[in-house]
Amino acid sequence: MTARTYSERLGPITDRQLQAALDRHGLGRLVDAEPIPHGHFGQNLFLRSTGGEYVLRGNPSFPGQFAAERFHVELLAGATRVPVPTPYRIDPDPGVFGWSHVIMPRMPGLQPSDPDVRDRLGTVERHGIARALGANLAAMHAVTAERPGRFAAGTGTAGPLEAPGESTWSAGPRRPWTGPYDRWVAERVMRRLETARGHDRRATTSADLTWVRGLLADGAEAMAEPFRPCLVVEDYKEGNVVVTGDGADWTVSGVFDLVECYFGDPEADLARTACAYLDEDPSLARAFLGAYLAARPPRPGFRRRATTYLLQDRALLWEFFQRHHLRWWPETWTFRDWAGRYLSLLEPVLPGTGG
């Protein structure tokens, strides 16, 4: 039987293999399958069977990836009305494909990050989608915990946060962080930038690190403001949702790729989507933040914490970009140039909440 390569990561797959995966879950006869041109590092493909429409996710990035995502999916399904792909069916047996896999429902709607979709949307639609993402994120933050932490595959539940600098998803046990959350954030930022400096000392300079330390110090008092830990998605963005609607009225109809979640300060989740909108049109960032804050009014010190959390988000991405030699900004830019641009764009769109 002829095999088809849906993505480089998944490699050649035959219809017989796809049918075997469907059979394991009792999901009907295969009708067709198609690649997904965007998504989680080529791990996914669409399946259609006589039983419905599904997404197959395979070849996990690390041990426990699927267990972690299912944990977060089930938390959201049990405590909120946020649309998530449930049931999240894991088959740990590599016998079908050579790797474990998941089959989950395909969520209905448009993916707003798809260039073909975005090109069809006007200003009113784009702002409606930005507001929908803000309102949906606020709903996701209804999932709370007693203390900051992250899913631990060994126990199947949330354990303590990992020490800054450790791999988030190492195969072995993580060294737990026992200090305060605000210090974890600050050290996490600095560790990621120090690692990035190891990749390229010209792109992340000692002056960059000094600048970041100063901004973190400026925000230290605001970061110490108490909060109730909630489910922080960390990679919340248009690429990980689908939406339905028309005109200015849109709703998030599906959220996925929830493996990076942890329990922490909900405000940490605002930076990634806000920065993406700042790149496109700052008024979209204002719409996103406005919808979120209308549902979850900010604590004192919000503006100063926004700087710290933007630095955290940018440091996480910057280290990834440096490690993989990715760059689409001027060659002379360092981290301060790149992250400082977002800080400058963010300032005018933040609500006047003080602090």
Contacts in CASP RR format, 6 or more apart in sequence:
PFRMAT RR
TARGET T0000
AUTHOR 0000-0000-0000
METHOD contacts of the structure
MODEL  1
MTARTYSERLGPITDRQLQAALDRHGLGRLVDAEPIPHGHFGQNLFLRST
GGEYVLRGNPSFPGQFAAERFHVELLAGATRVPVPTPYRIDPDPGVFGWS
HVIMPRMPGLQPSDPDVRDRLGTVERHGIARALGANLAAMHAVTAERPGR
FAAGTGTAGPLEAPGESTWSAGPRRPWTGPYDRWVAERVMRRLETARGHD
RRATTSADLTWVRGLLADGAEAMAEPFRPCLVVEDYKEGNVVVTGDGADW
TVSGVFDLVECYFGDPEADLARTACAYLDEDPSLARAFLGAYLAARPPRP
GFRRRATTYLLQDRALLWEFFQRHHLRWWPETWTFRDWAGRYLSLLEPVL
PGTGG
1 14 0 8 1.000
1 15 0 8 1.000
1 16 0 8 1.000
2 14 0 8 1.000
3 12 0 8 1.000
3 13 0 8 1.000
3 14 0 8 1.000
4 12 0 8 1.000
4 13 0 8 1.000
4 14 0 8 1.000
4 33 0 8 1.000
5 11 0 8 1.000
5 12 0 8 1.000
5 13 0 8 1.000
6 13 0 8 1.000
6 33 0 8 1.000
6 34 0 8 1.000
6 35 0 8 1.000
6 36 0 8 1.000
6 45 0 8 1.000
7 35 0 8 1.000
7 36 0 8 1.000
7 42 0 8 1.000
7 43 0 8 1.000
7 44 0 8 1.000
7 45 0 8 1.000
8 42 0 8 1.000
9 41 0 8 1.000
9 42 0 8 1.000
9 43 0 8 1.000
9 59 0 8 1.000
10 42 0 8 1.000
10 43 0 8 1.000
10 45 0 8 1.000
10 58 0 8 1.000
10 59 0 8 1.000
10 97 0 8 1.000
13 33 0 8 1.000
13 45 0 8 1.000
13 97 0 8 1.000
15 30 0 8 1.000
15 33 0 8 1.000
17 96 0 8 1.000
17 97 0 8 1.000
18 30 0 8 1.000
18 33 0 8 1.000
18 47 0 8 1.000
18 56 0 8 1.000
19 29 0 8 1.000
19 30 0 8 1.000
20 96 0 8 1.000
21 56 0 8 1.000
21 91 0 8 1.000
21 96 0 8 1.000
21 97 0 8 1.000
21 101 0 8 1.000
21 103 0 8 1.000
22 28 0 8 1.000
22 29 0 8 1.000
22 30 0 8 1.000
22 47 0 8 1.000
22 49 0 8 1.000
22 103 0 8 1.000
24 91 0 8 1.000
24 96 0 8 1.000
25 89 0 8 1.000
25 91 0 8 1.000
25 103 0 8 1.000
27 49 0 8 1.000
27 51 0 8 1.000
27 52 0 8 1.000
27 54 0 8 1.000
27 103 0 8 1.000
28 49 0 8 1.000
28 50 0 8 1.000
28 51 0 8 1.000
29 49 0 8 1.000
29 50 0 8 1.000
30 47 0 8 1.000
30 48 0 8 1.000
30 49 0 8 1.000
31 48 0 8 1.000
31 49 0 8 1.000
31 50 0 8 1.000
32 48 0 8 1.000
33 45 0 8 1.000
33 46 0 8 1.000
33 47 0 8 1.000
33 48 0 8 1.000
33 56 0 8 1.000
34 45 0 8 1.000
34 46 0 8 1.000
35 45 0 8 1.000
35 46 0 8 1.000
36 42 0 8 1.000
36 44 0 8 1.000
36 45 0 8 1.000
36 46 0 8 1.000
36 55 0 8 1.000
37 114 0 8 1.000
38 111 0 8 1.000
38 113 0 8 1.000
38 114 0 8 1.000
38 239 0 8 1.000
39 239 0 8 1.000
39 257 0 8 1.000
40 57 0 8 1.000
40 257 0 8 1.000
41 61 0 8 1.000
43 57 0 8 1.000
43 58 0 8 1.000
43 59 0 8 1.000
43 60 0 8 1.000
43 61 0 8 1.000
44 55 0 8 1.000
44 56 0 8 1.000
44 57 0 8 1.000
44 58 0 8 1.000
45 55 0 8 1.000
45 56 0 8 1.000
46 53 0 8 1.000
46 54 0 8 1.000
46 55 0 8 1.000
46 56 0 8 1.000
46 106 0 8 1.000
47 53 0 8 1.000
47 54 0 8 1.000
47 55 0 8 1.000
47 56 0 8 1.000
47 103 0 8 1.000
47 106 0 8 1.000
48 54 0 8 1.000
53 105 0 8 1.000
53 106 0 8 1.000
54 103 0 8 1.000
54 104 0 8 1.000
54 105 0 8 1.000
54 106 0 8 1.000
55 85 0 8 1.000
55 103 0 8 1.000
55 104 0 8 1.000
55 105 0 8 1.000
55 106 0 8 1.000
55 256 0 8 1.000
56 101 0 8 1.000
56 102 0 8 1.000
56 103 0 8 1.000
57 66 0 8 1.000
57 101 0 8 1.000
57 102 0 8 1.000
57 103 0 8 1.000
57 104 0 8 1.000
58 97 0 8 1.000
58 99 0 8 1.000
58 100 0 8 1.000
58 101 0 8 1.000
58 102 0 8 1.000
59 97 0 8 1.000
59 99 0 8 1.000
59 101 0 8 1.000
60 66 0 8 1.000
60 99 0 8 1.000
60 100 0 8 1.000
61 169 0 8 1.000
62 169 0 8 1.000
62 170 0 8 1.000
62 171 0 8 1.000
63 153 0 8 1.000
63 169 0 8 1.000
63 171 0 8 1.000
64 153 0 8 1.000
64 169 0 8 1.000
65 169 0 8 1.000
65 259 0 8 1.000
66 88 0 8 1.000
66 90 0 8 1.000
66 92 0 8 1.000
66 100 0 8 1.000
66 102 0 8 1.000
67 90 0 8 1.000
67 151 0 8 1.000
67 153 0 8 1.000
67 156 0 8 1.000
68 151 0 8 1.000
68 153 0 8 1.000
68 169 0 8 1.000
68 259 0 8 1.000
68 261 0 8 1.000
69 88 0 8 1.000
69 102 0 8 1.000
69 257 0 8 1.000
69 258 0 8 1.000
69 259 0 8 1.000
70 88 0 8 1.000
70 90 0 8 1.000
70 102 0 8 1.000
71 151 0 8 1.000
71 156 0 8 1.000
71 157 0 8 1.000
71 158 0 8 1.000
72 151 0 8 1.000
72 231 0 8 1.000
72 258 0 8 1.000
72 259 0 8 1.000
72 261 0 8 1.000
73 84 0 8 1.000
73 85 0 8 1.000
73 86 0 8 1.000
73 88 0 8 1.000
73 258 0 8 1.000
74 86 0 8 1.000
74 88 0 8 1.000
75 143 0 8 1.000
75 231 0 8 1.000
76 82 0 8 1.000
76 84 0 8 1.000
76 140 0 8 1.000
76 143 0 8 1.000
76 231 0 8 1.000
76 255 0 8 1.000
76 258 0 8 1.000
77 84 0 8 1.000
77 86 0 8 1.000
79 142 0 8 1.000
79 143 0 8 1.000
80 139 0 8 1.000
80 140 0 8 1.000
80 142 0 8 1.000
80 143 0 8 1.000
81 139 0 8 1.000
82 136 0 8 1.000
82 139 0 8 1.000
82 140 0 8 1.000
82 252 0 8 1.000
82 254 0 8 1.000
82 255 0 8 1.000
83 107 0 8 1.000
83 252 0 8 1.000
83 253 0 8 1.000
83 254 0 8 1.000
83 255 0 8 1.000
84 254 0 8 1.000
84 255 0 8 1.000
84 256 0 8 1.000
84 258 0 8 1.000
85 104 0 8 1.000
85 105 0 8 1.000
85 106 0 8 1.000
85 107 0 8 1.000
85 254 0 8 1.000
85 256 0 8 1.000
86 104 0 8 1.000
86 105 0 8 1.000
87 104 0 8 1.000
87 105 0 8 1.000
88 102 0 8 1.000
88 104 0 8 1.000
89 102 0 8 1.000
89 103 0 8 1.000
89 104 0 8 1.000
90 100 0 8 1.000
90 101 0 8 1.000
90 102 0 8 1.000
91 100 0 8 1.000
91 101 0 8 1.000
91 102 0 8 1.000
91 103 0 8 1.000
92 100 0 8 1.000
93 100 0 8 1.000
94 100 0 8 1.000
104 256 0 8 1.000
107 242 0 8 1.000
107 253 0 8 1.000
107 254 0 8 1.000
107 255 0 8 1.000
107 256 0 8 1.000
108 242 0 8 1.000
108 244 0 8 1.000
108 253 0 8 1.000
108 254 0 8 1.000
109 242 0 8 1.000
109 243 0 8 1.000
109 244 0 8 1.000
109 253 0 8 1.000
109 254 0 8 1.000
110 117 0 8 1.000
110 242 0 8 1.000
110 243 0 8 1.000
110 244 0 8 1.000
111 117 0 8 1.000
111 238 0 8 1.000
111 239 0 8 1.000
111 241 0 8 1.000
111 242 0 8 1.000
111 243 0 8 1.000
112 118 0 8 1.000
112 121 0 8 1.000
112 129 0 8 1.000
112 238 0 8 1.000
112 239 0 8 1.000
112 241 0 8 1.000
112 242 0 8 1.000
112 243 0 8 1.000
113 237 0 8 1.000
113 238 0 8 1.000
113 239 0 8 1.000
118 126 0 8 1.000
121 129 0 8 1.000
124 247 0 8 1.000
124 248 0 8 1.000
125 246 0 8 1.000
125 247 0 8 1.000
125 248 0 8 1.000
125 250 0 8 1.000
126 280 0 8 1.000
126 281 0 8 1.000
126 284 0 8 1.000
127 248 0 8 1.000
127 283 0 8 1.000
127 284 0 8 1.000
127 287 0 8 1.000
128 247 0 8 1.000
128 248 0 8 1.000
128 249 0 8 1.000
128 250 0 8 1.000
128 287 0 8 1.000
129 238 0 8 1.000
129 243 0 8 1.000
129 250 0 8 1.000
130 277 0 8 1.000
130 284 0 8 1.000
130 285 0 8 1.000
130 287 0 8 1.000
130 288 0 8 1.000
130 291 0 8 1.000
131 250 0 8 1.000
131 287 0 8 1.000
131 288 0 8 1.000
131 290 0 8 1.000
131 291 0 8 1.000
132 243 0 8 1.000
132 250 0 8 1.000
132 251 0 8 1.000
132 252 0 8 1.000
132 291 0 8 1.000
133 236 0 8 1.000
133 238 0 8 1.000
133 241 0 8 1.000
133 243 0 8 1.000
133 252 0 8 1.000
133 273 0 8 1.000
133 288 0 8 1.000
133 291 0 8 1.000
134 273 0 8 1.000
134 288 0 8 1.000
134 289 0 8 1.000
134 290 0 8 1.000
134 291 0 8 1.000
134 292 0 8 1.000
134 295 0 8 1.000
135 252 0 8 1.000
135 291 0 8 1.000
135 292 0 8 1.000
135 294 0 8 1.000
135 295 0 8 1.000
136 241 0 8 1.000
136 251 0 8 1.000
136 252 0 8 1.000
136 255 0 8 1.000
137 233 0 8 1.000
137 236 0 8 1.000
137 269 0 8 1.000
137 270 0 8 1.000
137 273 0 8 1.000
137 292 0 8 1.000
138 291 0 8 1.000
138 292 0 8 1.000
138 295 0 8 1.000
138 296 0 8 1.000
139 295 0 8 1.000
140 231 0 8 1.000
140 233 0 8 1.000
140 236 0 8 1.000
140 255 0 8 1.000
141 230 0 8 1.000
141 231 0 8 1.000
141 266 0 8 1.000
141 269 0 8 1.000
141 296 0 8 1.000
142 230 0 8 1.000
143 230 0 8 1.000
143 231 0 8 1.000
144 228 0 8 1.000
144 229 0 8 1.000
144 230 0 8 1.000
144 231 0 8 1.000
144 263 0 8 1.000
145 158 0 8 1.000
145 229 0 8 1.000
145 230 0 8 1.000
145 231 0 8 1.000
145 263 0 8 1.000
145 264 0 8 1.000
146 229 0 8 1.000
147 160 0 8 1.000
147 229 0 8 1.000
147 263 0 8 1.000
148 160 0 8 1.000
148 161 0 8 1.000
148 181 0 8 1.000
148 184 0 8 1.000
148 229 0 8 1.000
148 262 0 8 1.000
148 263 0 8 1.000
148 264 0 8 1.000
149 158 0 8 1.000
149 159 0 8 1.000
149 160 0 8 1.000
149 161 0 8 1.000
149 229 0 8 1.000
149 262 0 8 1.000
149 263 0 8 1.000
149 264 0 8 1.000
150 158 0 8 1.000
150 159 0 8 1.000
150 160 0 8 1.000
150 161 0 8 1.000
150 162 0 8 1.000
150 168 0 8 1.000
150 261 0 8 1.000
150 262 0 8 1.000
150 263 0 8 1.000
151 157 0 8 1.000
151 158 0 8 1.000
151 159 0 8 1.000
151 261 0 8 1.000
151 262 0 8 1.000
152 158 0 8 1.000
152 159 0 8 1.000
152 174 0 8 1.000
158 263 0 8 1.000
159 176 0 8 1.000
160 176 0 8 1.000
160 177 0 8 1.000
160 178 0 8 1.000
161 176 0 8 1.000
161 177 0 8 1.000
161 181 0 8 1.000
161 184 0 8 1.000
161 262 0 8 1.000
162 168 0 8 1.000
162 174 0 8 1.000
162 175 0 8 1.000
162 176 0 8 1.000
162 177 0 8 1.000
163 174 0 8 1.000
163 175 0 8 1.000
163 176 0 8 1.000
163 177 0 8 1.000
164 177 0 8 1.000
164 184 0 8 1.000
164 187 0 8 1.000
164 188 0 8 1.000
164 190 0 8 1.000
164 191 0 8 1.000
165 187 0 8 1.000
165 188 0 8 1.000
165 191 0 8 1.000
165 192 0 8 1.000
165 195 0 8 1.000
166 174 0 8 1.000
166 175 0 8 1.000
167 174 0 8 1.000
168 260 0 8 1.000
169 259 0 8 1.000
177 184 0 8 1.000
180 224 0 8 1.000
181 229 0 8 1.000
181 264 0 8 1.000
181 265 0 8 1.000
182 220 0 8 1.000
182 223 0 8 1.000
182 224 0 8 1.000
185 223 0 8 1.000
185 265 0 8 1.000
185 268 0 8 1.000
185 308 0 8 1.000
185 309 0 8 1.000
185 312 0 8 1.000
186 216 0 8 1.000
186 220 0 8 1.000
186 223 0 8 1.000
186 308 0 8 1.000
188 312 0 8 1.000
188 315 0 8 1.000
189 212 0 8 1.000
189 216 0 8 1.000
189 308 0 8 1.000
189 311 0 8 1.000
189 312 0 8 1.000
189 315 0 8 1.000
190 209 0 8 1.000
190 212 0 8 1.000
190 213 0 8 1.000
190 216 0 8 1.000
192 315 0 8 1.000
192 316 0 8 1.000
192 318 0 8 1.000
192 319 0 8 1.000
193 204 0 8 1.000
193 208 0 8 1.000
193 209 0 8 1.000
193 212 0 8 1.000
193 315 0 8 1.000
193 318 0 8 1.000
193 319 0 8 1.000
193 335 0 8 1.000
194 209 0 8 1.000
195 319 0 8 1.000
195 323 0 8 1.000
196 203 0 8 1.000
196 204 0 8 1.000
196 315 0 8 1.000
196 318 0 8 1.000
196 319 0 8 1.000
196 322 0 8 1.000
196 323 0 8 1.000
196 335 0 8 1.000
197 203 0 8 1.000
197 204 0 8 1.000
197 205 0 8 1.000
197 206 0 8 1.000
197 208 0 8 1.000
197 209 0 8 1.000
198 204 0 8 1.000
198 322 0 8 1.000
199 319 0 8 1.000
199 322 0 8 1.000
199 323 0 8 1.000
200 322 0 8 1.000
202 334 0 8 1.000
203 322 0 8 1.000
203 333 0 8 1.000
203 334 0 8 1.000
203 335 0 8 1.000
204 318 0 8 1.000
204 322 0 8 1.000
204 334 0 8 1.000
204 335 0 8 1.000
205 334 0 8 1.000
205 335 0 8 1.000
205 336 0 8 1.000
207 334 0 8 1.000
207 336 0 8 1.000
208 334 0 8 1.000
208 335 0 8 1.000
208 336 0 8 1.000
211 336 0 8 1.000
212 311 0 8 1.000
212 315 0 8 1.000
212 335 0 8 1.000
212 336 0 8 1.000
215 307 0 8 1.000
215 308 0 8 1.000
215 311 0 8 1.000
216 308 0 8 1.000
216 311 0 8 1.000
218 304 0 8 1.000
218 307 0 8 1.000
219 304 0 8 1.000
219 305 0 8 1.000
219 307 0 8 1.000
219 308 0 8 1.000
221 304 0 8 1.000
222 300 0 8 1.000
222 301 0 8 1.000
222 302 0 8 1.000
222 303 0 8 1.000
222 304 0 8 1.000
222 305 0 8 1.000
222 308 0 8 1.000
222 355 0 8 1.000
223 304 0 8 1.000
223 305 0 8 1.000
223 308 0 8 1.000
225 299 0 8 1.000
225 300 0 8 1.000
225 301 0 8 1.000
225 305 0 8 1.000
227 264 0 8 1.000
227 265 0 8 1.000
227 266 0 8 1.000
227 267 0 8 1.000
227 299 0 8 1.000
229 263 0 8 1.000
229 264 0 8 1.000
229 265 0 8 1.000
230 263 0 8 1.000
230 264 0 8 1.000
230 265 0 8 1.000
230 266 0 8 1.000
231 261 0 8 1.000
231 262 0 8 1.000
231 263 0 8 1.000
232 261 0 8 1.000
232 262 0 8 1.000
232 263 0 8 1.000
232 264 0 8 1.000
232 265 0 8 1.000
232 266 0 8 1.000
232 268 0 8 1.000
232 269 0 8 1.000
233 240 0 8 1.000
233 255 0 8 1.000
233 258 0 8 1.000
233 260 0 8 1.000
233 261 0 8 1.000
233 269 0 8 1.000
234 260 0 8 1.000
234 261 0 8 1.000
234 262 0 8 1.000
234 268 0 8 1.000
234 269 0 8 1.000
234 272 0 8 1.000
234 316 0 8 1.000
235 257 0 8 1.000
235 260 0 8 1.000
235 272 0 8 1.000
236 269 0 8 1.000
236 272 0 8 1.000
236 273 0 8 1.000
237 272 0 8 1.000
237 273 0 8 1.000
237 276 0 8 1.000
238 273 0 8 1.000
238 276 0 8 1.000
240 255 0 8 1.000
240 256 0 8 1.000
240 257 0 8 1.000
241 252 0 8 1.000
241 254 0 8 1.000
241 255 0 8 1.000
241 256 0 8 1.000
242 252 0 8 1.000
242 253 0 8 1.000
242 254 0 8 1.000
243 250 0 8 1.000
243 251 0 8 1.000
243 252 0 8 1.000
243 253 0 8 1.000
243 254 0 8 1.000
244 250 0 8 1.000
244 251 0 8 1.000
244 253 0 8 1.000
245 251 0 8 1.000
265 305 0 8 1.000
265 309 0 8 1.000
266 296 0 8 1.000
267 298 0 8 1.000
267 299 0 8 1.000
267 302 0 8 1.000
267 305 0 8 1.000
267 306 0 8 1.000
267 309 0 8 1.000
268 309 0 8 1.000
268 312 0 8 1.000
268 313 0 8 1.000
270 288 0 8 1.000
270 289 0 8 1.000
270 292 0 8 1.000
270 306 0 8 1.000
270 309 0 8 1.000
271 306 0 8 1.000
271 309 0 8 1.000
271 310 0 8 1.000
271 312 0 8 1.000
271 313 0 8 1.000
271 314 0 8 1.000
272 313 0 8 1.000
273 285 0 8 1.000
273 288 0 8 1.000
274 285 0 8 1.000
274 288 0 8 1.000
274 289 0 8 1.000
274 310 0 8 1.000
274 346 0 8 1.000
274 349 0 8 1.000
275 285 0 8 1.000
275 310 0 8 1.000
275 313 0 8 1.000
275 314 0 8 1.000
275 342 0 8 1.000
275 346 0 8 1.000
277 284 0 8 1.000
277 285 0 8 1.000
277 287 0 8 1.000
277 288 0 8 1.000
278 285 0 8 1.000
278 342 0 8 1.000
278 345 0 8 1.000
278 346 0 8 1.000
278 349 0 8 1.000
282 345 0 8 1.000
282 348 0 8 1.000
282 349 0 8 1.000
283 349 0 8 1.000
285 345 0 8 1.000
285 346 0 8 1.000
285 349 0 8 1.000
286 349 0 8 1.000
289 349 0 8 1.000
289 350 0 8 1.000
289 351 0 8 1.000
290 351 0 8 1.000
293 351 0 8 1.000
293 353 0 8 1.000
298 351 0 8 1.000
298 353 0 8 1.000
300 354 0 8 1.000
300 355 0 8 1.000
301 353 0 8 1.000
301 354 0 8 1.000
301 355 0 8 1.000
302 350 0 8 1.000
302 351 0 8 1.000
302 353 0 8 1.000
302 354 0 8 1.000
302 355 0 8 1.000
303 350 0 8 1.000
303 352 0 8 1.000
303 353 0 8 1.000
303 354 0 8 1.000
303 355 0 8 1.000
304 355 0 8 1.000
306 346 0 8 1.000
306 350 0 8 1.000
307 343 0 8 1.000
307 346 0 8 1.000
310 339 0 8 1.000
310 342 0 8 1.000
310 343 0 8 1.000
310 346 0 8 1.000
311 339 0 8 1.000
314 335 0 8 1.000
314 338 0 8 1.000
314 339 0 8 1.000
314 342 0 8 1.000
315 335 0 8 1.000
315 339 0 8 1.000
318 335 0 8 1.000
318 338 0 8 1.000
318 339 0 8 1.000
320 326 0 8 1.000
321 327 0 8 1.000
329 337 0 8 1.000
329 338 0 8 1.000
330 337 0 8 1.000
END
